[in-house]
Amino acid sequence: MPSQEQMPSPQVTMQELPWKMKKSFSKSTSRGQKGFSEIDLKLEMVSQEALRRTIFPLGGLTKDFVKKIAAENRLHHVLQKKESMGICFVGKRNFEKFILQYLQPRPGRFISIEDNKVLGTHQGWFLYTLGQRANIGGLAEPWYVVEKDGAQGDVFVAPRTDHPALYRDLLRTSRVHWVTEEPPAALVRDKMMECNFRFRHQMALVPCVLTLNQDGTVWVTAVKAVRALALGQFAVFYKGDECLGSGKILRLGPSTYTLQKGENMSTAATKGPGNGPSLDPAS
């Protein structure tokens, strides 16, 4: 019997087709509906060379089916294991206290996005994520984080979870990592392509249009404005039941609230103050 050192390593030929990531049909990861598994958000940055040599023992099995197998084989510790939620290594500890064990506090202000009124103070802008509720003492109604100014340390907030300041429909990514190593042929040919994307596990897929730039980055224009897009997240792209790849979000377009303010200011400038003459150049 040959020793381990003599065992031939697997050979990969140029004829092999690129490994593709297909849709998962796990009910336990898609709330009872067919959808994409969280594995897509873990593997979209893995190289094609590694994926060609990767084996997934559970294949297309659902969690429910795997637990059924565990039950039949009396693997009760598998059945009783709780699902991993949130940041698993933080556990039930207070997130703010946990972070401040490693980072120095940088006190700043909570500021209303609507009127720039200072509503309270915090221990560091890095403790907050866009879209999350901001715990501001003394306020009856909930306020939500819509923007952060790391240079000044200010966190801008809005009074509703569906406030237009939380919504954007445009972003730009870093150079995209394509699972099959090359951009889709339609995107290369037309420089634009319709597909879907998401940036959080289990969120609904968002129809969008990709615009390919010369440096390999893409502009992503969502068909409908999306809540709580944030810099540093990864936009993962899908076409049909295939995960195409992903890119890190580096730039964001203006929020719906900013666009609405701009339209209102434009309308006011066109009409002019009071009953005075119109400022419309065409008049």
Helices and strands as residue ranges (DSSP letters): E 21-22, G 27-29, H 40-43, H 48-51, H 63-72, H 76-80, H 95-99, E 108-112, E 118-122, G 125-127, E 133-134, E 143-149, E 154-158, G 164-166, E 167-173, E 177-178, H 185-190, E 192-198, E 206-212, E 218-227, E 234-239, E 242-252, H 256-271
